[in-house]
Amino acid sequence: MKFAKIFLLIIGLGQFCFAQQNLTLTKKEMYADFDTLVATIKKVSPHILIKKDLWKYDAIKEMNNQRKFIDTVTNDLSYFIILQKVINAAQDMHTSFTNNSTDWGGVQYERYYKIRNAFKLSIGHIYVDGKYYTNEPFVVNSDTITIGTEIARINGIAIDDYVKTHMLDRTFSYDLEHNKFYGLGFFKNTETIFVDSLTFTFKDETGKVKDYKMPTRQFTKYFPSLNYRDTTRIEFWEKEQILYIRLKEMDTKYKSFLSSEISKYKDRAVGINKIIVDIRDNPGGQDNVWQDLFADLIDTAISYPLKIDDFKNSIMTKEKIESYGVKMTLIEKDKDKFLKKYNLYTIVNTTEILEPSTTSIKFQGKVFVLAENHYSSAGSAMSVANANPNDRLIAVGRKTGLFLGIGFSPQTFLLPNTKLSYRIAPSIEVTNAKSLKDLMHDDMEVFVPYNLEYYKEKFEYKGNPYSKEFLLKYDPFIKEVLKKQ
């Protein structure tokens, strides 16, 4: 009942904000689009049933629970938010609405994101061992909230309980160790973007607890800091004999830059001790970016097994699979014991080979690939780096709590009445999986533990926190690499 009351409040706020807006859809049309969206996700997504068993989360049930709220809708924006909740319920960033150019969709997007963008509140924080801690200092009511302060409650509700009641308001990660959902920025969602303030309970390092009412329409008051910008770049650290490659996103615009810069070290490769490929906070893009990058570094071919499944083979036809360059497609029911019940079909089962490029520097040492908060094709790159513990690609990083791995691009669909376009990830990598948790593909060969002291050092540092000097002295990822032979 509590969740229902909250949702009705949101609907009411949406109606208040856009009282002049008419409802242009009939109830029949709204039900039709809702049912189409749920049915398509259920039909196409191979993750839904896996998450139900692994995460104890029934996405389809959560989606269908929203159907009753259609009767309360009196304007288009409120209905759009219901559909957004259905998308969120999949808990998969590859299942989402796409940029809609239709009249109806464009208007709702503009209205919805205008409200979202009015939400200015931000709290820099990290999730560590089941709890949330601030990683940047800021000021509230003349009090300084220091780095390492625990965020204990929001609006008087323990964070874990708050997340449980907002599963449809945004996408979350899942912590298998603590068996619970979590999410950075959990306080910005389809409920809170409509309210003017939120009350946070902070617990400092001494155990002292205090509540603060924070406005959502005003920027958080952070301490002044030097504005250095992280960039995609390549540096050679002479003393350490390390080639450092920073890649912020898998954007094809970086391909020629990376290739030309790396080629400059072809005659110096023998003198390079280690190569670091830093893809932390990389949201993904195109697989051929990391594939070409690795190919420009390695001296011998890298082979790795690759097995990809889809659900009931409902959307990935032989022709569609082969359009991605896959040859000799053989579609067959996956008979692996722990996967058999999920009606998965194997659509790729091969050994992939990544050859050195013609311009490769043919580096014979270890390439350390650093990652955290990464997704999509960046997750694919880490899947390859993590595939073989005996090769020279070493995965260094932290878990994401998301389903990663190599797969096919999300497939796009269209709702019949609103004409909203949306996408769904149609495949799941099952390579070398022995249990359901292996399907998340977010393990690392070298795990980097969190250290709140790092964030304090970064804040107090007077120079550029992206500089070689800072990275070598303070960065926990770089420190882990330096330990390795």
Salt bridges, closest charged atoms under 4 A:
ASP35 OD2 - ARG67 NH2 2.81
ASP53 OD2 - LYS341 NZ 2.96
ASP58 OD2 - LYS52 NZ 3.59
ASP92 OD2 - HIS47 ND1 3.87
ASP129 OD1 - HIS178 NE2 3.05
ASP143 OD2 - LYS210 NZ 2.77
ASP160 OD2 - LYS180 NZ 2.78
ASP169 OD1 - LYS85 NZ 2.44
ASP169 OD2 - HIS166 NE2 3.93
ASP175 OD2 - HIS178 ND1 2.76
GLU191 OE1 - HIS166 NE2 2.40
ASP196 OD1 - ARG217 NE 3.45
GLU205 OE2 - LYS456 NZ 3.24
ASP230 OD1 - ARG233 NH1 2.77
ASP230 OD2 - ARG246 NH2 2.89
GLU235 OE2 - ARG233 NE 3.02
GLU238 OE1 - ARG268 NH2 3.70
GLU240 OE1 - LYS468 NZ 3.70
GLU261 OE2 - LYS264 NZ 2.79
ASP278 OD1 - ARG246 NH1 3.71
ASP278 OD2 - ARG280 NH2 2.81
ASP292 OD2 - LYS255 NZ 2.97
ASP299 OD1 - ARG392 NH2 2.19
GLU322 OE2 - LYS318 NZ 2.70
ASP334 OD2 - LYS307 NZ 3.15
ASP336 OD2 - LYS307 NZ 3.19
GLU372 OE1 - ARG398 NH1 2.86
ASP438 OD1 - LYS437 NZ 3.70
ASP442 OD1 - LYS399 NZ 3.72
ASP443 OD1 - LYS399 NZ 2.29
GLU453 OE2 - LYS456 NZ 3.35
ASP475 OD2 - ARG280 NH1 2.99
GLU480 OE2 - LYS483 NZ 3.34
